[in-house]
Amino acid sequence: GTPAFKSPREAPPNGSGDQTSQYAYWLMQAHPAWEVLNQGINAQRSDQIAARFEEDVLAKKPAVVVILAGVNDVYQGRPADTVKTQLAAMYKRAHDAGIRVVAGSIIPYNTATPDQNARMHEINDWIRTQERADPGVVFVDTRAAVAAAGDPDKLASSPDGLHPDAAGYHRMADAIAPGIERALRR
């Protein structure tokens, strides 16, 4: 979910807002044969995403799920271990259902404190290790895709300091697409 575009999950049936402000749009532009379902909901924490995982992911039976979660947990002061627990549960549920996982790193936001950045880095380091732990998980560094040159803790460009602009979502899609392709080959 993004503030500039409400996903079809938030605004049925087709979503609303600036379609270019979501990585799903750019994935579909680059890969017209792919059906990309955006089930994101703006401002949700990992536990809220996990609570709707059955309906929004498992019931749809995708070949691949992109899971990018945790920034709102960190923003709201939740500990890194809480996020890792929720992510691990979603990765396992997908794995058990035969769905490959593309695990994106938490993207930065410009007002993050040193403690918040430390927690995001801890979670991202853990996410990165999951590719080695589970052959059904592919790590994608979405943080690096949207980070400012020379400052991985700031967005390269943003309308509000909290979310990437449309160009940032395009860069995220460019980072995610090869991860999806790797996951499909596994």
N, CA, C and O of each residue as an XYZ file, in Angstrom:
744
protein
N       0.813     -1.196      0.000
C       0.000      0.000      0.000
C       0.849      1.248      0.000
O       1.923      1.273      0.600
N       0.387      2.264     -0.653
C       1.081      3.547     -0.696
C       0.053      4.652     -0.537
O      -1.120      4.438     -0.844
N       0.449      5.821     -0.071
C      -0.533      6.895      0.054
C      -0.994      7.464     -1.286
O      -2.098      8.001     -1.375
N      -0.174      7.358     -2.324
C      -0.535      7.918     -3.629
C      -1.428      6.975     -4.437
O      -2.096      7.409     -5.375
N      -1.444      5.687     -4.079
C      -2.286      4.718     -4.773
C      -2.882      3.761     -3.761
O      -2.156      3.146     -2.979
N      -4.176      3.635     -3.769
C      -4.853      2.646     -2.930
C      -5.027      1.392     -3.768
O      -5.584      1.432     -4.865
N      -4.544      0.282     -3.238
C      -4.595     -0.979     -3.973
C      -6.040     -1.436     -4.166
O      -6.950     -0.939     -3.504
N      -6.240     -2.390     -5.083
C      -7.575     -2.962     -5.233
C      -8.092     -3.562     -3.922
O      -9.303     -3.646     -3.718
N      -7.193     -3.976     -3.041
C      -7.595     -4.497     -1.720
C      -8.204     -3.377     -0.872
O      -9.142     -3.611     -0.110
N      -7.667     -2.159     -1.009
C      -8.152     -1.007     -0.247
C      -9.326     -0.315     -0.927
O     -10.240      0.164     -0.256
N      -9.306     -0.262     -2.248
C     -10.327      0.448     -3.031
C     -10.796     -0.442     -4.179
O     -10.398     -0.242     -5.326
N     -11.657     -1.442     -3.862
C     -12.127     -2.354     -4.902
C     -12.905     -1.621     -5.978
O     -13.465     -0.562     -5.692
N     -12.968     -2.125     -7.189
C     -12.311     -3.356     -7.635
C     -10.935     -3.124     -8.253
O     -10.163     -4.074     -8.383
N     -10.598     -1.872     -8.645
C      -9.367     -1.653     -9.398
C      -8.341     -0.763     -8.717
O      -7.304     -0.460     -9.308
N      -8.604     -0.343     -7.500
C      -7.706      0.583     -6.831
C      -8.010      2.012     -7.256
O      -8.868      2.249     -8.107
N      -7.298      2.962     -6.656
C      -7.509      4.357     -7.033
C      -6.253      5.170     -6.754
O      -5.468      4.845     -5.864
N      -6.084      6.220     -7.522
C      -4.932      7.101     -7.350
C      -3.955      6.963     -8.499
O      -4.314      6.525     -9.592
N      -2.727      7.340     -8.241
C      -1.662      7.313     -9.237
C      -1.114      5.892     -9.359
O      -0.336      5.443     -8.518
N      -1.526      5.193    -10.410
C      -1.109      3.796    -10.589
C       0.402      3.624    -10.624
O       0.908      2.557    -10.278
N       1.136      4.663    -11.041
C       2.595      4.540    -11.139
C       3.266      4.577     -9.766
O       4.476      4.375     -9.666
N       2.499      4.830     -8.715
C       3.040      4.867     -7.357
C       2.851      3.534     -6.642
O       2.420      3.478     -5.491
N       3.182      2.477     -7.350
C       3.178      1.119     -6.798
C       4.109      0.272     -7.654
O       4.134      0.421     -8.876
N       4.855     -0.594     -7.041
C       5.757     -1.418     -7.854
C       5.005     -2.422     -8.692
O       5.534     -2.875     -9.707
N       3.778     -2.796     -8.311
C       2.989     -3.735     -9.113
C       2.747     -3.192    -10.522
O       2.816     -3.941    -11.497
N       2.469     -1.913    -10.629
C       2.241     -1.299    -11.945
C       3.466     -1.491    -12.836
O       3.344     -1.909    -13.987
N       4.631     -1.186    -12.303
C       5.865     -1.271    -13.096
C       6.226     -2.713    -13.430
O       6.787     -2.976    -14.494
N       5.912     -3.649    -12.537
C       6.137     -5.066    -12.852
C       5.274     -5.487    -14.035
O       5.740     -6.194    -14.929
N       4.015     -5.051    -14.040
C       3.119     -5.417    -15.134
C       3.517     -4.736    -16.443
O       3.324     -5.306    -17.517
N       4.068     -3.527    -16.364
C       4.533     -2.852    -17.576
C       5.715     -3.601    -18.185
O       5.785     -3.770    -19.402
N       6.628     -4.043    -17.352
C       7.821     -4.737    -17.829
C       7.537     -6.188    -18.223
O       8.239     -6.758    -19.059
N       6.514     -6.776    -17.624
C       6.196     -8.197    -17.860
C       4.691     -8.345    -18.087
O       3.983     -8.799    -17.189
N       4.191     -7.975    -19.254
C       2.746     -8.012    -19.503
C       2.121     -9.393    -19.345
O       0.915     -9.499    -19.122
N       2.913    -10.444    -19.457
C       2.368    -11.793    -19.311
C       2.119    -12.157    -17.839
O       1.407    -13.117    -17.546
N       2.706    -11.388    -16.923
C       2.513    -11.666    -15.504
C       1.199    -11.068    -15.021
O       0.837     -9.952    -15.394
N       0.504    -11.809    -14.203
C      -0.647    -11.257    -13.483
C      -0.136    -10.875    -12.104
O       0.260    -11.743    -11.327
N      -0.142     -9.600    -11.796
C       0.374     -9.099    -10.523
C      -0.804     -8.552     -9.724
O      -1.472     -7.609    -10.147
N      -1.045     -9.152     -8.575
C      -2.128     -8.716     -7.701
C      -1.531     -7.891     -6.565
O      -0.715     -8.396     -5.794
N      -1.927     -6.643     -6.459
C      -1.470     -5.788     -5.374
C      -2.452     -5.934     -4.220
O      -3.595     -5.484     -4.311
N      -2.009     -6.560     -3.140
C      -2.847     -6.756     -1.960
C      -2.387     -5.866     -0.803
O      -2.800     -6.066      0.339
N      -1.539     -4.892     -1.098
C      -1.005     -4.020     -0.062
C      -2.052     -3.107      0.534
O      -2.988     -2.678     -0.140
N      -1.875     -2.818      1.819
C      -2.718     -1.853      2.519
C      -1.794     -0.883      3.233
O      -0.971     -1.278      4.059
N      -1.942      0.391      2.903
C      -1.095      1.429      3.454
C      -1.122      1.410      4.988
O      -2.181      1.277      5.602
N       0.057      1.544      5.586
C       0.266      1.703      7.034
C       0.104      0.423      7.851
O       0.087      0.492      9.080
N      -0.015     -0.741      7.211
C      -0.177     -1.960      7.994
C       1.155     -2.485      8.520
O       2.198     -2.391      7.872
N       1.069     -3.037      9.718
C       2.213     -3.708     10.355
C       2.261     -5.165      9.881
O       1.322     -5.667      9.263
N       3.370     -5.820     10.184
C       3.547     -7.209      9.762
C       2.497     -8.133     10.371
O       2.064     -9.071      9.702
N       2.073     -7.907     11.606
C       1.052     -8.767     12.208
C      -0.298     -8.594     11.515
O      -1.066     -9.550     11.407
N      -0.589     -7.391     11.048
C      -1.843     -7.161     10.324
C      -1.803     -7.819      8.944
O      -2.805     -8.354      8.471
N      -0.649     -7.772      8.315
C      -0.491     -8.441      7.020
C      -0.610     -9.955      7.209
O      -1.283    -10.630      6.429
N       0.040    -10.483      8.239
C      -0.027    -11.919      8.519
C      -1.459    -12.362      8.801
O      -1.847    -13.471      8.431
N      -2.243    -11.514      9.448
C      -3.623    -11.868      9.787
C      -4.499    -12.049      8.549
O      -5.493    -12.773      8.596
N      -4.140    -11.403      7.449
C      -4.951    -11.544      6.228
C      -4.232    -12.378      5.163
O      -4.658    -12.406      4.008
N      -3.158    -13.049      5.541
C      -2.344    -13.822      4.607
C      -3.140    -14.954      3.958
O      -2.990    -15.209      2.762
N      -3.971    -15.624      4.723
C      -4.776    -16.732      4.183
C      -5.658    -16.239      3.032
O      -5.655    -16.819      1.946
N      -6.402    -15.177      3.278
C      -7.346    -14.653      2.283
C      -6.636    -13.975      1.110
O      -7.022    -14.161     -0.044
N      -5.611    -13.196      1.404
C      -4.995    -12.360      0.378
C      -3.882    -13.044     -0.403
O      -3.528    -12.593     -1.493
N      -3.328    -14.118      0.133
C      -2.248    -14.815     -0.571
C      -2.590    -16.281     -0.792
O      -2.750    -16.717     -1.932
N      -2.702    -17.031      0.273
C      -2.863    -18.483      0.130
C      -4.093    -18.859     -0.682
O      -4.026    -19.772     -1.505
N      -5.200    -18.184     -0.472
C      -6.433    -18.501     -1.204
C      -6.316    -18.203     -2.695
O      -7.037    -18.792     -3.500
N      -5.429    -17.310     -3.067
C      -5.252    -16.928     -4.480
C      -4.304    -17.872     -5.216
O      -4.274    -17.882     -6.447
N      -3.523    -18.672     -4.468
C      -2.612    -19.674     -5.028
C      -1.631    -19.107     -6.068
O      -1.532    -19.640     -7.174
N      -0.915    -18.045     -5.726
C       0.057    -17.515     -6.689
C       1.280    -18.414     -6.783
O       1.537    -19.219     -5.887
N       2.019    -18.277     -7.848
C       3.295    -18.984     -7.966
C       4.322    -18.345     -7.037
O       5.166    -19.032     -6.463
N       4.242    -17.009     -6.894
C       5.204    -16.240     -6.104
C       4.454    -15.176     -5.310
O       3.484    -14.596     -5.797
N       4.905    -14.926     -4.096
C       4.404    -13.802     -3.308
C       5.591    -12.899     -2.966
O       6.648    -13.372     -2.550
N       5.399    -11.605     -3.147
C       6.389    -10.620     -2.721
C       5.960    -10.149     -1.343
O       4.859     -9.626     -1.172
N       6.829    -10.336     -0.363
C       6.531     -9.900      0.997
C       7.501     -8.793      1.364
O       8.712     -8.998      1.450
N       6.941     -7.629      1.574
C       7.702     -6.451      1.959
C       6.955     -5.853      3.149
O       5.949     -5.165      2.978
N       7.451     -6.119      4.348
C       6.742     -5.715      5.563
C       7.746     -5.390      6.662
O       8.877     -5.875      6.659
N       7.309     -4.565      7.593
C       8.110     -4.278      8.775
C       8.371     -2.805      9.028
O       8.643     -2.410     10.162
N       8.291     -1.987      7.985
C       8.604     -0.575      8.186
C       7.610      0.076      9.141
O       8.005      0.899      9.967
N       6.340     -0.272      9.046
C       5.355      0.333      9.943
C       5.513     -0.165     11.372
O       5.227      0.572     12.316
N       5.961     -1.398     11.547
C       6.271     -1.906     12.888
C       7.370     -1.049     13.520
O       7.247     -0.595     14.658
N       8.438     -0.839     12.762
C       9.564     -0.049     13.257
C       9.113      1.382     13.540
O       9.451      1.950     14.579
N       8.360      1.955     12.628
C       7.861      3.326     12.770
C       7.041      3.467     14.059
O       7.093      4.498     14.729
N       6.281      2.408     14.394
C       5.425      2.437     15.581
C       6.139      1.958     16.846
O       5.509      1.820     17.894
N       7.448      1.703     16.757
C       8.222      1.361     17.948
C       8.268     -0.101     18.321
O       8.732     -0.439     19.410
N       7.808     -0.968     17.465
C       7.835     -2.401     17.779
C       9.246     -2.961     17.628
O      10.022     -2.478     16.803
N       9.579     -3.971     18.418
C      10.929     -4.545     18.348
C      11.169     -5.346     17.069
O      10.241     -5.864     16.447
N      12.438     -5.429     16.703
C      12.831     -6.172     15.498
C      12.405     -7.632     15.573
O      11.979     -8.201     14.568
N      12.513     -8.249     16.748
C      12.158     -9.664     16.868
C      10.691     -9.918     16.549
O      10.349    -10.981     16.033
N       9.828     -8.969     16.844
C       8.403     -9.111     16.514
C       8.226     -9.204     15.006
O       7.464    -10.038     14.516
N       8.925     -8.354     14.274
C       8.830     -8.361     12.815
C       9.388     -9.667     12.262
O       8.768    -10.292     11.401
N      10.548    -10.080     12.749
C      11.157    -11.319     12.258
C      10.232    -12.519     12.489
O      10.133    -13.399     11.634
N       9.564    -12.555     13.630
C       8.632    -13.645     13.927
C       7.478    -13.657     12.930
O       7.104    -14.717     12.427
N       6.914    -12.492     12.644
C       5.802    -12.410     11.697
C       6.250    -12.781     10.283
O       5.559    -13.521      9.584
N       7.398    -12.269      9.870
C       7.909    -12.598      8.534
C       8.185    -14.090      8.412
O       7.812    -14.710      7.416
N       8.835    -14.674      9.418
C       9.132    -16.109      9.384
C       7.855    -16.924      9.243
O       7.820    -17.908      8.505
N       6.804    -16.515      9.951
C       5.533    -17.238      9.869
C       4.934    -17.131      8.468
O       4.412    -18.112      7.938
N       5.007    -15.943      7.867
C       4.470    -15.796      6.504
C       5.303    -16.584      5.503
O       4.747    -17.225      4.611
N       6.628    -16.549      5.636
C       7.478    -17.317      4.720
C       7.137    -18.799      4.825
O       7.036    -19.486      3.809
N       6.956    -19.299      6.057
C       6.647    -20.715      6.256
C       5.280    -21.068      5.680
O       5.130    -22.097      5.022
N       4.294    -20.226      5.923
C       2.954    -20.497      5.397
C       2.979    -20.553      3.876
O       2.344    -21.419      3.275
N       3.703    -19.642      3.255
C       3.820    -19.661      1.798
C       4.536    -20.931      1.350
O       4.079    -21.624      0.441
N       5.662    -21.229      1.995
C       6.447    -22.425      1.657
C       5.573    -23.683      1.762
O       5.570    -24.519      0.858
N       4.835    -23.810      2.867
C       3.989    -24.988      3.074
C       2.900    -25.105      2.016
O       2.420    -26.204      1.736
N       2.505    -23.970      1.422
C       1.479    -23.967      0.374
C       2.082    -24.091     -1.029
O       1.357    -24.045     -2.023
N       3.411    -24.249     -1.110
C       4.064    -24.385     -2.410
C       4.232    -23.067     -3.147
O       4.406    -23.055     -4.365
N       4.182    -21.960     -2.419
C       4.328    -20.624     -3.010
C       5.741    -20.124     -2.731
O       6.190    -20.116     -1.585
N       6.428    -19.713     -3.777
C       7.772    -19.170     -3.604
C       7.681    -17.745     -3.061
O       6.733    -17.019     -3.357
N       8.674    -17.356     -2.267
C       8.672    -16.050     -1.607
C       9.787    -15.177     -2.158
O      10.941    -15.599     -2.235
N       9.432    -13.955     -2.542
C      10.418    -12.917     -2.797
C      10.336    -12.009     -1.582
O       9.328    -11.343     -1.350
N      11.418    -11.995     -0.811
C      11.471    -11.270      0.451
C      12.218     -9.957      0.257
O      13.435     -9.941      0.078
N      11.474     -8.861      0.296
C      12.071     -7.547      0.119
C      12.550     -6.968      1.437
O      11.943     -7.195      2.484
N      13.637     -6.224      1.379
C      14.136     -5.544      2.575
C      13.283     -4.307      2.856
O      12.674     -3.732      1.954
N      13.256     -3.919      4.119
C      12.500     -2.736      4.535
C      13.154     -1.505      3.926
O      14.369     -1.324      4.003
N      12.325     -0.664      3.320
C      12.852      0.548      2.696
C      12.995      1.666      3.736
O      12.307      1.657      4.757
N      13.889      2.628      3.475
C      14.106      3.700      4.446
C      12.993      4.736      4.429
O      12.177      4.785      3.509
N      12.979      5.551      5.454
C      12.173      6.770      5.453
C      13.017      7.855      6.104
O      13.817      7.582      6.999
N      12.833      9.064      5.656
C      13.770     10.147      5.953
C      13.767     10.632      7.390
O      14.733     11.260      7.823
N      12.715     10.362      8.140
C      12.642     10.837      9.523
C      13.022      9.767     10.539
O      12.855      9.969     11.741
N      13.529      8.639     10.070
C      13.888      7.549     10.991
C      15.005      7.993     11.933
O      15.955      8.667     11.534
N      14.857      7.594     13.187
C      15.877      7.873     14.204
C      17.010      6.856     14.062
O      16.843      5.851     13.370
N      18.146      7.091     14.693
C      19.208      6.071     14.672
C      18.727      4.712     15.193
O      19.119      3.677     14.654
N      17.883      4.699     16.234
C      17.358      3.435     16.747
C      16.469      2.753     15.708
O      16.570      1.542     15.510
N      15.605      3.513     15.046
C      14.738      2.921     14.024
C      15.565      2.368     12.864
O      15.285      1.279     12.364
N      16.577      3.113     12.439
C      17.439      2.601     11.367
C      18.168      1.348     11.809
O      18.322      0.419     11.016
N      18.620      1.296     13.053
C      19.309      0.101     13.559
C      18.366     -1.104     13.528
O      18.772     -2.201     13.145
N      17.113     -0.902     13.929
C      16.154     -2.013     13.883
C      15.865     -2.441     12.455
O      15.760     -3.635     12.175
N      15.735     -1.477     11.546
C      15.511     -1.845     10.135
C      16.695     -2.626      9.588
O      16.506     -3.611      8.874
N      17.909     -2.206      9.909
C      19.091     -2.935      9.435
C      19.141     -4.342     10.029
O      19.493     -5.296      9.337
N      18.789     -4.472     11.313
C      18.771     -5.803     11.941
C      17.772     -6.719     11.232
O      18.082     -7.871     10.927
N      16.586     -6.203     10.975
C      15.558     -7.005     10.283
C      16.016     -7.336      8.867
O      15.872     -8.473      8.419
N      16.564     -6.356      8.165
C      17.015     -6.601      6.792
C      18.144     -7.612      6.740
O      18.187     -8.441      5.831
N      19.061     -7.560      7.700
C      20.129     -8.569      7.757
C      19.527     -9.954      7.947
O      19.980    -10.918      7.330
N      18.517    -10.058      8.791
C      17.849    -11.339      9.019
C      17.133    -11.795      7.738
O      17.232    -12.962      7.358
N      16.415    -10.884      7.074
C      15.710    -11.243      5.831
C      16.712    -11.792      4.816
O      16.444    -12.788      4.144
N      17.857    -11.140      4.714
C      18.893    -11.564      3.764
C      19.319    -13.013      4.036
O      19.591    -13.757      3.094
N      19.380    -13.420      5.303
C      19.813    -14.786      5.641
C      18.774    -15.840      5.272
O      19.108    -17.019      5.154
N      17.539    -15.437      5.090
C      16.482    -16.412      4.823
C      16.632    -17.097      3.477
O      16.156    -18.217      3.291
N      17.283    -16.440      2.546
C      17.507    -17.068      1.239
C      18.409    -18.299      1.399
O      18.214    -19.308      0.721
N      19.383    -18.211      2.288
C      20.256    -19.370      2.538
C      19.540    -20.447      3.348
O      19.826    -21.634      3.190
N      18.618    -20.043      4.210
C      17.927    -20.985      5.089
C      16.802    -21.745      4.387
O      16.464    -22.859      4.787
N      16.223    -21.152      3.348
C      15.062    -21.747      2.693
C      15.186    -21.545      1.188
O      15.182    -20.405      0.723
N      15.297    -22.624      0.414
C      15.434    -22.477     -1.038
C      14.196    -21.874     -1.708
O      14.257    -21.495     -2.877
N      13.082    -21.782     -0.990
C      11.883    -21.180     -1.541
C      11.816    -19.675     -1.336
O      10.838    -19.037     -1.727
N      12.865    -19.095     -0.717
C      12.905    -17.659     -0.454
C      14.013    -17.019     -1.284
O      15.143    -17.507     -1.312
N      13.675    -15.924     -1.957
C      14.645    -15.144     -2.719
C      14.688    -13.749     -2.091
O      13.653    -13.094     -1.967
N      15.860    -13.301     -1.702
C      16.026    -11.976     -1.117
C      16.190    -10.927     -2.209
O      16.916    -11.137     -3.181
N      15.506     -9.788     -2.039
C      15.648     -8.649     -2.940
C      15.890     -7.417     -2.080
O      15.140     -7.152     -1.140
N      16.932     -6.669     -2.401
C      17.272     -5.484     -1.615
C      16.496     -4.273     -2.121
O      17.026     -3.435     -2.850
N      15.231     -4.201     -1.720
C      14.385     -3.085     -2.118
C      14.835     -1.784     -1.448
O      14.608     -0.698     -1.982
N      15.468     -1.896     -0.285
C      15.989     -0.699      0.384
C      17.029     -0.011     -0.497
O      16.975      1.202     -0.705
N      17.971     -0.790     -1.008
C      19.015     -0.226     -1.868
C      18.407      0.380     -3.139
O      18.925      1.361     -3.673
N      17.317     -0.204     -3.614
C      16.700      0.287     -4.858
C      16.163      1.704     -4.724
O      16.145      2.451     -5.702
N      15.725      2.085     -3.526
C      15.110      3.407     -3.353
C      15.948      4.368     -2.526
O      15.572      5.526     -2.345
N      17.097      3.889     -2.017
C      17.919      4.717     -1.139
C      18.681      5.791     -1.909
O      19.018      5.632     -3.083
N      18.937      6.883     -1.207
C      19.719      7.986     -1.777
C      21.161      7.533     -1.985
O      21.697      6.752     -1.199
N      21.773      8.025     -3.037
C      23.189      7.718     -3.289
C      24.013      8.212     -2.100
O      23.922      9.375     -1.708
N      24.807      7.324     -1.542
C      25.670      7.687     -0.427
C      24.984      7.728      0.925
O      25.647      7.980      1.931
N      23.667      7.487      0.990
C      22.959      7.478      2.280
C      21.845      6.438      2.245
O      20.712      6.754      1.880
N      22.162      5.188      2.626
C      21.174      4.115      2.540
C      20.007      4.261      3.522
O      19.062      3.473      3.482
N      20.068      5.257      4.395
C      18.993      5.453      5.364
C      18.039      6.579      4.974
O      17.197      6.989      5.773
N      18.170      7.077      3.747
C      17.282      8.128      3.224
C      16.762      7.693      1.860
O      17.428      6.951      1.138
N      15.574      8.160      1.518
C      15.004      7.897      0.203
C      15.656      8.784     -0.846
O      15.972      9.942     -0.575
N      15.857      8.247     -2.033
C      16.439      9.024     -3.134
C      15.534     10.183     -3.492
O      16.008     11.296     -3.716
N      14.240      9.933     -3.547
C      13.263     10.983     -3.816
C      11.920     10.538     -3.254
O      11.551      9.365     -3.311
N      11.200     11.521     -2.708
C       9.975     11.194     -2.001
C       9.056     12.407     -1.955
O       9.521     13.535     -1.793
N       7.745     12.177     -2.097
C       6.819     13.297     -1.975
C       6.573     13.728     -0.526
O       6.148     14.857     -0.276
N       6.839     12.830      0.426
C       6.506     13.111      1.821
C       7.600     12.731      2.825
O       7.410     12.895      4.030
N       8.726     12.230      2.349
C       9.798     11.805      3.240
C       9.591     10.432      3.851
O      10.469      9.912      4.540
N       8.431      9.847      3.600
C       8.103      8.539      4.170
C       7.987      7.444      3.119
O       8.207      6.271      3.420
N       7.645      7.811      1.896
C       7.391      6.848      0.825
C       8.161      7.254     -0.422
O       8.411      8.440     -0.636
N       8.537      6.289     -1.242
C       9.185      6.633     -2.513
C       8.205      7.372     -3.426
O       6.989      7.272     -3.265
N       8.754      8.103     -4.371
C       7.917      8.668     -5.431
C       7.738      7.597     -6.512
O       8.230      6.477     -6.369
N       7.035      7.944     -7.591
C       6.771      6.962     -8.652
C       8.065      6.385     -9.217
O       8.130      5.196     -9.528
N       9.100      7.222     -9.353
C      10.384      6.720     -9.856
C      10.983      5.698     -8.888
O      11.620      4.736     -9.318
N      10.786      5.899     -7.608
C      11.263      4.936     -6.617
C      10.543      3.609     -6.720
O      11.164      2.550     -6.624
N       9.219      3.660     -6.917
C       8.480      2.405     -7.095
C       8.914      1.697     -8.378
O       8.928      0.468     -8.438
N       9.264      2.470     -9.397
C       9.784      1.876    -10.629
C      11.107      1.156    -10.330
O      11.320      0.034    -10.790
N      11.986      1.797     -9.567
C      13.266      1.152     -9.201
C      13.031     -0.099     -8.345
O      13.754     -1.088     -8.470
N      12.025     -0.046     -7.487
C      11.707     -1.241     -6.700
C      11.296     -2.385     -7.623
O      11.751     -3.516     -7.456
N      10.439     -2.091     -8.592
C      10.019     -3.128     -9.538
C      11.211     -3.684    -10.303
O      11.301     -4.889    -10.537
N      12.127     -2.799    -10.690
C      13.327     -3.251    -11.406
C      14.169     -4.177    -10.538
O      14.845     -5.063    -11.062
N      14.141     -3.989     -9.227
C      14.881     -4.874     -8.313
C      14.108     -6.165     -8.053
O      14.706     -7.234     -7.926
N      12.798     -6.070     -7.974
C      11.963     -7.229     -7.644
C      11.832     -8.198     -8.812
O      11.825     -9.411     -8.599
N      11.729     -7.697    -10.035
C      11.496     -8.566    -11.201
C      12.523     -9.691    -11.324
O      12.125    -10.840    -11.515
N      13.840     -9.412    -11.224
C      14.790    -10.528    -11.306
C      14.612    -11.532    -10.151
O      14.869    -12.724    -10.318
N      14.175    -11.045     -8.989
C      13.900    -11.948     -7.870
C      12.740    -12.871     -8.187
O      12.783    -14.059     -7.869
N      11.708    -12.336     -8.808
C      10.575    -13.169     -9.213
C      11.035    -14.192    -10.243
O      10.669    -15.364    -10.163
N      11.831    -13.755    -11.204
C      12.319    -14.682    -12.220
C      13.160    -15.794    -11.590
O      13.022    -16.958    -11.965
N      14.030    -15.445    -10.637
C      14.822    -16.477     -9.915
C      13.919    -17.425     -9.172
O      14.132    -18.637     -9.195
N      12.897    -16.880     -8.502
C      11.977    -17.729     -7.739
C      11.231    -18.698     -8.661
O      11.023    -19.858     -8.304
N      10.832    -18.228     -9.836
C      10.114    -19.081    -10.773
C      10.992    -20.198    -11.325
O      10.490    -21.265    -11.678
N      12.289    -19.963    -11.400
C      13.218    -20.993    -11.901
C      13.503    -22.057    -10.855
O      13.938    -23.155    -11.204
N      13.274    -21.766     -9.601
C      13.616    -22.715     -8.533
C      12.615    -23.838     -8.461
O      12.745    -24.729     -7.621
